[in-house]
């Protein structure tokens, strides 16, 4: 099973920014023809959909209302990498962030995704 690998997590001040990267564990796994998504789970919270990037139409994106306008996901096909740019971070953004992929159209439901990363911790402080 191909796994995804997140990086770029860490600590940031409220109002600051972080960028997460997601790369597949195998070079033959292309993120360009996969729907890619980001989920997070904070302390005492259930897993939450954050953002998704479609494989169709050139990369249509979809965002949860909680992060819309602050977080942006993108794909660099040449690098076979997906990014999650997180801006204007809030304390409630503290969570483990996971990258996910599926072969079909993107979804907000985590159980629709077949490939997952190990997760990256993001901690926002004041």
C-alpha positions in Angstrom: 0.0 0.0 0.0 1.4 3.4 -1.0 1.6 5.8 1.9 1.8 9.6 1.8 4.4 11.5 3.8 3.6 14.9 5.3 6.3 17.3 6.3 6.5 20.9 7.3 4.6 20.7 10.6 5.7 22.4 13.7 4.9 25.4 15.9 3.7 28.8 14.9 2.3 31.9 16.5 -1.3 32.8 16.2 -1.6 34.8 13.0 1.4 33.2 11.5 1.8 30.7 8.7 3.0 27.2 8.0 3.2 25.1 4.9 2.7 21.4 4.8 3.9 19.2 2.0 2.6 15.8 1.0 4.6 13.3 -1.1 3.9 9.7 -1.9 6.2 7.0 -0.7 6.6 5.6 -4.2 7.7 7.5 -7.2 5.2 5.7 -9.5 2.3 7.0 -7.5 1.3 10.3 -9.2 -0.6 12.9 -7.2 -1.6 14.6 -10.5 -4.3 12.1 -11.3 -5.5 11.6 -7.8 -8.0 13.6 -5.7 -6.0 14.9 -2.8 -7.3 16.0 0.5 -6.3 17.3 3.9 -7.9 16.3 7.2 -7.1 17.2 10.7 -7.9 16.1 14.2 -7.3 18.3 17.2 -7.3 17.5 20.8 -10.6 16.2 21.9 -12.0 16.7 18.4 -13.1 14.3 15.7 -11.5 14.2 12.3 -12.4 17.2 10.2 -12.2 17.7 6.5 -10.0 20.7 5.6 -9.4 20.9 1.9 -9.4 18.9 -1.3 -7.9 19.2 -4.7 -9.7 17.6 -7.7 -7.9 15.6 -10.4 -10.3 17.0 -13.0 -10.6 20.4 -14.6 -7.1 21.5 -13.8 -7.2 21.4 -10.0 -10.5 22.6 -8.6 -10.2 23.1 -4.9 -12.7 22.7 -2.1 -12.4 24.0 1.5 -14.1 23.7 4.8 -15.7 26.9 6.0 -13.5 26.9 9.1 -10.4 27.4 6.9 -11.7 29.1 3.8 -9.8 32.2 2.9 -6.9 31.2 5.2 -5.8 27.8 4.0 -4.9 26.9 0.4 -4.0 23.6 -1.1 -2.1 23.2 -4.4 -0.3 20.7 -6.5 3.1 20.8 -8.1 3.0 18.0 -10.7 6.6 18.3 -11.6 7.6 17.7 -8.0 4.8 15.2 -7.4 3.9 17.1 -4.3 0.8 18.5 -2.7 0.9 21.5 -0.4 -1.3 23.0 2.3 -0.5 26.6 2.9 -1.9 27.7 6.2 -2.2 31.4 6.9 -3.5 33.5 9.7 -3.3 30.5 12.0 -5.6 30.3 15.0 -5.3 28.4 18.3 -8.0 26.1 17.1 -5.9 25.1 14.1 -3.7 23.0 16.5 -4.1 19.5 15.3 -2.5 16.5 13.6 -2.9 17.1 9.8 -3.1 14.2 7.4 -2.8 14.0 3.7 -5.1 11.6 1.8 -5.6 10.5 -1.7 -8.2 8.6 -3.7 -8.5 7.6 -7.4 -12.0 9.0 -7.9 -13.5 12.5 -7.4 -12.7 14.3 -4.2 -14.8 13.9 -1.2 -15.2 15.4 2.2 -15.6 12.0 3.8 -12.4 10.5 5.2 -13.6 6.9 4.7 -13.6 7.5 0.9 -9.8 7.9 0.8 -7.5 4.9 0.2 -4.1 6.4 0.8 -3.0 8.3 3.9 -0.1 9.9 5.5 1.2 9.4 9.0 0.2 12.9 10.0 2.0 16.1 10.9 1.6 17.9 14.2 0.8 21.6 13.9 0.8 23.6 17.1 -0.4 27.2 17.3 0.3 29.3 20.3 -0.3 32.8 21.5 
